[in-house]
Amino acid sequence: MLPALEMTRVSKSFDGFPALTEAGIVAHFGEIHALLGENGAGKSTLMNVACGLYRPDAGEIRVRGEVVSITDPKAAKRLGIGMVHQHYKLVKAFTALENIVLARGGPSYGRGLREVEAAALRYCETLGFTLPLDRPVGLLSVAEQQRVEILKVLIEGARILILDEPSAVLTDREAEQMLTTMRRLADEGCAVVLVTHKLGEVKRHADRVTVMRGGRTVGNADPDALSLSELTTLVVGAQVHHERVPAKQIGAPLLRFAALAGARADELPILNDATFVVRAGEIYGIAGIGGNGQTELAEILMGVRRPLAGSIELDGVGDLCAKGARGRDAGLAAIPADRAGYALAGSLSIAENYAVGSVLAGRFGSWFRLDRRAVRTATEAAMKAFDIQGARSPSQRAGLLSGGNAQKLVVAREFSEPPRAVLAHSPSRGLDVRAASAVHARLRAARDTGAAILLISEDLDEVMLLSDRIGVMSRGRIVAEFDAPAPRNAIGAAMVHHA
């Protein structure tokens, strides 16, 4: 059978910076083909060429064996290629159904709604997931929004389905459900290209894997024929070791949460008497099934959401909730899960995003006389120290960075001054194994200088690897606590039995 999608010797540069150099992939119908590589390896760029967002400088693309010219997303759609991007392209005020109609178009609005609703319901039944089609997208969970994006491309007729880091914003359970859905689509004859950096997903779900490094294709293999260590070496060119490192010295409580209550965006109460402390020199990890108040807890701590009741104190500096978003003044650093929404301004430069946290403190002069040379020098040093790749200079727009390098920029800014406390919400989400290891090392270093680290992650492996103490959150409160190392089955039992 002819390959569904064949890309050979594809090259692409941006302002003279080579993003792809003779890269390629061959994906077949009926298979899940993983495209694996480090952050900035060129995976998303190669797939953006396939879906018509970028035009290649050189190379050849074949669909079903025929050479094609994909000049724009409409051309890709006509060829049956659909892509679900890492950052969803949805109108949050519209319902799920209206978003699908908006993407598809139709002879009339009313007829379009009826046809799309019937098609969406058929796909939901076939793929085994539920989706409230009449609910505004802004009120849907991240997993439900992803389902809207999947339905969009399927209803548009895609048989070659590309998913860019699809599990980066999902819980473990949601990710497995999504990947099970992809297997069903592959079994029905679709070609599924899974852009990822997660080795476990590749081993469990992919039929073939293509590995990229530095904008080049460096290998193709059967993932069953490689061990995890061999796959890691192929991706990063070296072994990466994961080892739990206990705290050196744990001090007195530094960050206190007292009877905290909060509501979701739709005003449904979700935090309920959340009470716990994080001590100086420790990492306190919160484990739990997604949707039990973890996101709302993080948003209240960052100052972007008001609590219904309760308080948060950092080293006796009053109630942070009463101070609005002034946690930074008290020494709080924040690595939010939604970096695009809360951590970075994509239209501003890397230097502007890096410096914004220090401008009020006067590190780069005053508001009226900003020392731009000092900003540039500090940003260049941070880019080198935190291995921020894919940028020619600090003046490049932050929005052009890959997801992993954008996360490195957030971490570099938040750790530009020694923090007293750190909120790390899914800090390795979207990072490859080497970058995740570097972020983990930064968190441990901050802990070992006496900072209180609050780690919120739905990746239980990450919580168990980093934490000195683990709290299980269920129904908006801490229902169990464990000193690390703790038995995984006991943590899992607490997560499930209280859900």
N, C-alpha and C positions, 0 to 999 in steps of 0.2 A: 504494500500500500504506500502511496506517495505521502511524504511528510505533510502535516497540516501547515506548519510554518517553518521555513528554512531561511535563516539569515547568515550570510557569509561575508567575511572581510569588511564588516561595517565599521566605518570611522566617523567620528564627530568631534568637532572642536567648538569651544565657546571663547570668543575674543582671543584666539590663539592658544587657549589652554586645551590640550587633548583630553576629552572625556572618554572616548572610545578609540581603540586602535586595532583595526582588523578583528573585531569581536564577532561572535556568531553563536547560533543555537539552532538545534533541529528538534522540533516537537511534533509528536504524532497524535492522531485522533485515538481516543480510547485510553489515553495515559495522562497521569499527572507528572509533569516535568518540572523539577525544581531548578530555579536559577539562584545559585548560592554564591555568597561573597561577602567581604567586609563592607562596612559603610564607605561609600565613595568608590566602590569597585567598578561602578558603571552599570549595575543591574537595571536600575530604574531608567537610566538614559537609553539603554538598548531597547527596553520595552516601550518607552515613549516614542522611539523611532517606529516600532512596529504598529503602534496605534495612531500614528500620524501627527503627534504633537511636535516632533522634531523631524526635519529632513536630514538624511545622512549626507556627509560630504563625499563618501565613497562606499562601495559595497553593493551587494545584491540581495533582494528579498524575493522569495518564492512562496506562494500560497497554493497548496494542492498541486505543486509541481510546476506552476506557471510563474514566470518572472512578472512582478507587479511593481507599479510605482505608487507608493502611498504618500500622497502630497498633503493630506489633512485628515482629521478624524472622520469626516464623511466618507472619504475613500476607504478608510479602514473598516468602517461600518458596512459598506457595500460588499466588502470581501469577507464579512462574517467575523471580524475581529472586534472584541469588546474588552475594555480594561476597567477594572475597579481600582481606583487610585488610593494611595495611602491616606490622603486627606480627602474626605468625601466632598462631592460637588453637589450639594443639596440646598434647596431653599427652605430654611427651617420653619418659616411661617406657613408653608404649604403642607398639605397632608402628604402621606406616602404615595397615595394614588395620583395626586396632582403632580408630584415630582416625576413620576414615571411618564405621565402624559406629556409633561413639559419636554422631556428628553425625546420622546417618540414622535410627537406631533400627530396630526391627523386631519381628516377632512373637516371635522367640526369638533367643538369642545365636548358636547354632550355625547356624540357617537364615540369620540376618543375615550371618554371616561368609561363608558359601558364596555367597549372592547378590551381596554387595558385591565379593567377590574376582572373580567372573565378570564383573561390570560394569566393575570397575577394569581388568582385563586387556583387555577390549574397547576401552575408551577409550585405554589406553596404546598399543595396536596402531594404532588409528585416528589418534591424534595424533602417533605416532612418537617416544615417549619411553619410557625404561626406568625402573623404580622397584622397589626391593626391598621388597615389601609386608610381608614378615615381619620386617623390621628395626626396632628401636626408633627412633622419630623423633629422639631426642636424638643418635643416631649418624649421621643423614643430613646431607648437605650442605644449605646454604641453598636451593639450586636444587631439590633433591629435596623439601625441606619445602614449597616453594611448589607443587610438583606435587601433593603430598598435598592441599593446600588447594583447588587447582583441581579435583581429582577429587571432593572432598567436595561442592562446589556443583553439579558436573555430575551426579553420581549422585543428588543431591537433586532434580534435574529443572530446573535453571536453564537458561533460554534467553536471559535478559538477564544478562550476566556483567559485573560491575564489578570492576576491579583497581585498587587504590589504591597508587600508586608501585611497581609490580611489579618494576621493574628497579633499585630503589634499593640492594638488597643483593646484586645479581648482578654477575658479571663481564661484560665486553662480549660474550663468546661465549655465556654463559648467557642474557643478555638477548635476544640475537638469536634463540636457540633458542625462548625463551618467546614472543617476538613472532611468530615463524613459526607456533607453535602457535595463537596467537590468530587469525592469518589463516585457518588451517584451520577453526577454529570459526566464524568469520564466513562463510566460503565455504559452510559447511554450514547456514547460516541463523540462527545466533545473532546477537544484538546485543552487541557488546563495547564497553564504556566504559572507556577507558584514562585513569586519573587520573595526570597526570605534570607535570613541569616541564622535561623534556628536549626541546628543540626538534628535535634530530636524529631522535629516535624519531617525533615527530609527522610530520616531513617524509617519513620513509621508510615509515611503516606506516599512518598514519591516512587515512581517506577524508574525514572532516569534523573540524573542530576548533571547540570552544567555548572562549572565553577569559574568565576571571574575574579581577577585580581589586577588592580591598577589599570582598569579599562580594557583588559585583554581577557580572552577566553584561555584558561590554563588547563582545563581538563573536562572530560565527559566520562561518566561512570554509572554503573549500577550501584545504587547506595547499599544494597544488601551485600555487595562484595567488599565493602570497606567498613572498618571499625570506626567508632566515633573519633578516636585519636588520629587515625589515618585521614579521615575527612577534615578534621581540624587542621592538620598539617597542610593539606591541599589548599585550604582556604587562606590561612594566614602565613604559611611558609615556616611555621614553627609550632612547637607544642605550647599550649596554654594550660597551666595547672590551677585547679580550684581547690583551695584548702581553707578550712575554717580557722580564723585567727582570733582567739579570745581577747577580751579587753585587758589592758595592763593594770588599770586601777579605776575602780568605780567609786564615785563620790556621793554626795548628798543629792536629793531631788532638785532638779534645775527647772524642768518644764512640767507644770501641773495643769491637768484638765479636771475640772470640778463640775459634776452634774450637768454636762453639756447636752443641750437639746437643739435640734435643727430640723429643717424641712428641705425637701427636694425643690427643684425648679417649679414643679407644678403645685407647690405648697402642701404636699403630702408629708406629714411628719415622718422622719426616718432616723434621726439621732435621738436616743432616749437614755438620759442619765449616764452619759459616757464619762467615766471617772478613772483616771490612772495617772501615774507620774513617770517621767523619764529622767534618769539620774545623770549627773555629770560623768563623762567618760564611758557611756554605754550606748549601744544601739538597741533601741526598743522596737521590735518588729511587730506590726499588726498583720495578722493573717485572717483570712475570712473569704467566704464566697462573695463575689461581686454584688453590689446593690444593697449592702447592709450598713451603709452610712460612711464608708471609708472616704469616698469622694467629698461628701459634705463636710466631714471632719477636716480634711485638708484645706478646703476652700474657706472654712471659718478661720483656721489658723493663718492662712495667707491674707485674710482681711477682705476677700471678695464676696463673702456671704455673711450675713448677720445671723447670730444664733437666736433661738427662741428663748433660751435660758442658759444659765451656767456661766463659767468663766475659764479663761486660760491665763496663767501667770508664767512669766519667764524670769527666773532668778529674782523674784520679788518686785518686778517692774510693773506693778499694778495689773489691771485686767487688759490683756491685749485686745479683747473683743470690744472694749469701750474705746480703744484708741484707733479703731478703724484699721486701715492698712499700714500701721506704723510699726509693725513687727520688725522691720529692717532697722529702725532706730534702736531697738532693744537688742540687736545682734542676731536676728533670725535670718537665716539663708533658706531659700525655697527652691526646690527642683520639682515643679509641678508635672503631673502626668500629661497634661495638654500643653505642650510647649508652644504650639502655634497660637493657642488662645490666650495663654496667661504669661508666657515667658519671653517671647520674642516678637518684634515687629518686623515682619518679612520685608517690608518696603524700605526699611532703614538699613544702613550699612552694618557690617560686622562690628566696626569700631564703635558706632553709635549704640548698638545693642550691648556691647561690652561695657562701655563707659557709663551708661545711664544709671547704674546702681551706685556709682561713686560721685556723681556730679553734685548732689545735694551735700555730700560730706566735704566738698571742697578739694577733693584729691587732684582734680585737674583745673584748678583755678575757680573763678566765680562764674555765675550764670552769665554775667555781662562781659567777661573776658576769659573765655574757655581756651585752655592751652591745647590746641588741636595736635600739635607736635607730640606732646606728652601722651595724649590719647592714642595716637598712632603707634608710638613706641611701646606703650604698655600692651596694646592689642596684639602687636606682632610677637611680643614675648609670650603672651598667653596662648596664641595660636601655636607657637612652637612647643611650649610646655605641655599643652593638652592635646597635641597632635591633631589640630583642626585642619583637615585636608579639603581639597576641592575649591580653593579660593586663591586667586592670584595676588590679592592684597586686602588689607582691612577695609578698603573703600567699597568692596563688592557687596551687593545686597545680601542680607542674611537669608532671604527667601530662596536664594539659589543654592544654598548648602543642602546636602543630603540630610535625611532625618537624623542619622547618627552623628554627623558633624555638627548639626544644629544643637543636639543635646550636649555635645562637648562644649559648645560655646556657652550654653546656660550654666553648666558646671563651672567653667572657667570664671565666669562673672561672679557667681555666688560664692566662690572660694577665693576671690581676689583679696579679701580681707579675712582674717581668722574669725569664724563665726562662733557665737556662744551656743547656738542651737541650730539644727538643720532639719528641715522637712524634706524628705526624699520620697516622693510618690512615684512608684514604678520607675526608679532612676535608670534602669538598664533597658527599658522598653525601646525597641527599635535599634538596639546596639548589637554589633557583632560580638563574638566571644572575647576578642582582645580589648575592644573598647569598653565592654561591660566590666572586664577585670580591672581596667584602669579606673573606672568610676568607683568600683567597690574599694579599691585601694585608697582613693581620696576620702571616702566616707570613714574608713578605718583610721586614716591619719587624723582627720578632724576629731574623731572620738578619742584618740589617744592623746590629744592635746587638751582634753577636758570638756569638749562640746557634748551636748545632749543631742543624740540623733534619733529622730522619729522616722522609721522606715515603714511605709505603707505599700504593700505589694500583694497582688493576687497570684504571684509566682511563688508557691510555697518553697521551692528549692532556694530561691533568692533569700527569702526570709530566714530559712534555717541556716544558710551559709553565713549570713552577716550578723544575725542578731545575738545579743548577749542575754536578752529576755524577750519572750514572745507573748503577746496578748492576742486572744482570739476575739474578733468582733462579730457579733451576730445580733440582728435586729436593733442595731444602733447603740450597742453597749459592749463593754468588755465582759465576756462570760467566763473566761478562763485565762490563767497566766502560767507560763512555764519558764523555768531557768534553762538556758541552753548549755550543752546540747540536750534537746528534748526528743522523745520518740515521735516519729512522724505519724504513726497510727493514732497516738493520743491526741495530737493536734488536729488531725483529720476528723477524729470522732467528735471533738469539741465543736468543730466547724459545722458538722452535719447534724448532730443531735440537738443543737440549739437553733438551727435554721428554721 
